[in-house]
Amino acid sequence: MNSDLIVVGAGIVGLAHALEGVRRGLKVTVIERDHRCVGASIRNFGFITVTGQPAGDTWRRARVSRDVWVEVATQANIPIEHRGLWMIAHRPLAADVLQAFMRTSMANGNRLLEAEAAAREAPELQLDGAQAVMHSPHEVRVESRQAIPRLAAWLAERHGVQFLFGEAVLEVDAPRVRTSQRTLHAERIVICPGTELNGVGSESLASFGLKLTRLQMLRVKPQSGFRLSAAVMSDLSLVRYGGYAALAEAAALKTQLVEEEGPSLEAGIHLIVVQSADGSLVIGDSHHTFDTPDPFAFDDVDELIMAHAYKALKLTQSRIIERWTGVYPTGGPGDCLIRAPDPRTRVVVVTSGTGASTGFGIAREVFDAW
Ligand SMILES: Cc1cc2nc3c(=O)[nH]c(=O)nc-3n(C[C@H](O)[C@H](O)[C@H](O)COP(=O)(O)OP(=O)(O)OC[C@H]3O[C@@H](n4cnc5c(N)ncnc54)[C@H](O)[C@@H]3O)c2cc1C
């Protein structure tokens, strides 16, 4: 069985390369060791974030990816659950960061509002004492656990991509790919292994000393009728997301947060809230980094996450209906590693929590440079 392109891994990064391959006229096979994707790509918020991404590669790739998501969503029957972002500054120093961000070119199209004006537009936000609120129109939100299988199905049905699920790739020696079941050949091979840092492609990654970061996530049922008009983030995100954290004004905010939010910072917590079609909220997250992730999740971490949610939202009821953890690789320079162990092979690993937001943009650049 021969293809022009074999993609290893059916997470968003692998699927993005499969799409880019078919758009360039290639016959594509995707090989995934699990019977369906259960990795980071279905465990995330489905929050395609532009505003707040670090300037440069990540921000550029995020804008491309957002446009591809919007285009593909219609064709692949993937609903856009909501658009945009409310970034709430509760502290005066957080408002300083937002004001500084608004002076950058990355804020084009964004608006900085006083709390009263934001409350009129978004009555679901808890803005008592808030100093400012930034609205970004650039984000979209998809339900990842639905979007990833639909994207794969659309690639198969509409574009003839062949998927081999439940088949692990054991060896890549281009043009030969040996799996647990057969040997295949392709002119080009892209390895998108996600958290599998010791398998195929690992020689290309070894020198970066990558680690694995584990996140805790919650799905919460709010009071009936509660609707978010956009995704929500708050002060802690301003020292975590590179687009804000790199601003000089973020240093003073960080100092204040270290004093006031020590346990949250220690657990790598910042707030993201998005909403699903059934009204439930996906709320997170925390960040703990390991060589091999500890399997245990902590209730006190979930409580801290929920405390931040209560500070940002007018929640009168909240029942946690799901808890899960997700893992992504971290370390290395930048947010993504693109390696070329030989002329026919590429290894692509997103080393940050940005792959849903940047995968399509990364794939386009990989092929442009190949
Ligand atoms: C909890 C959480 C929240 C996040 N929130 C966001 C967010 O809001 N926005 C955002 O942009 N990003 C977010 N991220 C990050 C984003 O989800 C990841 O960057 C992205 O999903 C990585 O995609 P991937 O395809 O590289 O990895 P994965 O989705 O992990 O897929 C890799 C696939 O490769 C397969 N594989 C590995 N080795 C082999 C082999 N030898 N043979 C066959 N198959 C193999 C695995 O089985 C797996 O299915 C979040 C991540 C987590 C965990």
The ligand as an ORCA input file, in Angstrom:
! r2SCAN-3c Opt
* xyz 0 1
  C      -6.237     19.971     28.970
  C      -5.684     20.672     27.772
  C      -6.202     21.896     27.398
  C      -5.707     22.529     26.266
  N      -6.326     23.679     25.819
  C      -5.947     24.197     24.625
  C      -6.663     25.280     24.071
  O      -7.655     25.764     24.616
  N      -6.219     25.810     22.909
  C      -5.151     25.300     22.262
  O      -4.785     25.812     21.214
  N      -4.486     24.223     22.729
  C      -4.865     23.671     23.893
  N      -4.201     22.604     24.385
  C      -3.062     22.068     23.632
  C      -3.518     21.239     22.459
  O      -4.594     20.407     22.831
  C      -2.311     20.402     21.959
  O      -1.246     21.286     21.657
  C      -2.684     19.622     20.711
  O      -3.843     18.859     20.915
  C      -1.533     18.698     20.313
  O      -1.982     17.932     19.221
  P      -1.165     16.662     18.751
  O      -1.823     16.163     17.527
  O       0.286     17.014     18.668
  O      -1.248     15.657     19.975
  P      -2.339     14.554     20.382
  O      -3.699     15.091     20.329
  O      -1.873     13.997     21.676
  O      -2.217     13.459     19.246
  C      -1.051     12.700     19.033
  C      -1.508     11.365     18.517
  O      -0.377     10.628     18.045
  C      -0.626      9.261     18.302
  N       0.636      8.539     18.268
  C       1.754      8.790     18.986
  N       2.712      7.901     18.661
  C       2.193      7.083     17.708
  C       2.707      5.962     16.964
  N       3.944      5.504     17.158
  N       1.899      5.364     16.080
  C       0.639      5.807     15.857
  N       0.094      6.854     16.537
  C       0.873      7.490     17.442
  C      -1.259      9.288     19.696
  O      -1.962      8.103     19.949
  C      -2.140     10.512     19.599
  O      -3.476     10.208     19.217
  C      -4.648     21.953     25.533
  C      -4.117     20.735     25.930
  C      -4.631     20.086     27.036
  C      -4.063     18.763     27.433
*
